[in-house]
Amino acid sequence: MWNGRDRADRRPGSGAARAGGGSWQRAWYRARAHVLGHGVVHGGDSLAGLPRWLERWLRHQITPYGQLHEDQQRLLAELGLSWGEVGRFHAWPGRRRPAVDGLATARAYAARHGHLAVSGPTVVDDFALGTWLTSVRHRQRSAGRPTRLGRHLSAVDAWWNPPWPIGWQRMWWTSRFHLTGLGEGLKWWPGAPDAEHAAAWLHEQGARRPLLQPGQQQLVDELVSLAGGVPVWQPRISDAAWRTLSAVLPAQPHTGGRPRCERQLWKPSSTSPAPGRPGRVFPRHWGPSGPAGTVFFAGARTAPWSGSAARSCPSRIAAGSGSWPPTPTPDEPL
């Protein structure tokens, strides 16, 4: 029978050496005490409902199960972890992927897109990379120090776990790549903002720089240096068009003023309560509702609008036509 004190079995590469010898035996006795009080463990439910310490220890036994000493395997079978349960554990579809698979996926994503500022819904090759990285970030922050897995991820992307929102960090990478260009072999990730959005974001960060954390300020300074100064935002709607639009837009909620620049961020969704219906405040003579598109006001091109914006003001005015806004009929009020 294998014994945790048997030095002959603790030679390098043996199952006892990998399991930790005496410490392994003590952990097994602790696990057996739990099993006697709560029943044997099951691999088919991915060890759900077990105490955190027991789940972690059993997972460490499952990974090298085939290389463990036969007496260790027998002792684990007494806990319920037989060869059959190990097979059910590996076959369970909802089981968390091992750290090695997550790290390999993270490295592949960084090699493809240049960063690990990944959001929760991101899925790569059927692996929920965003959810996995969020879990790893939470574990490292709970530990209060860099974990072993965190050090591996830091070698891939030094800002994989920033102290500020991950969306901010992703926009920083977006602005940087728009300024420097994508490196060799890199590709834009799905939903990456365009250069105009990135420039507006950098302009906003420059304006609110005193409110940023020191690390964020350094990163913004790096972008400003690459851009040769803070980008100057140019209105996307002409002055004449904005004077007419601002008169019919609903009042903004009292939050200290309009968000950002009032012409940079316009929220017409409040004027279109339901998809497919025109806005309430825009006159009927401006035209029926239509699909989202690019609208022209007195020759000044706006950015592509969302569906809500297009439904609120869907009329397409030819550039330079000089006929906007249309003259209402006598019986139709503005």
Disulfide bonds with the S-S distance in Angstrom:
none
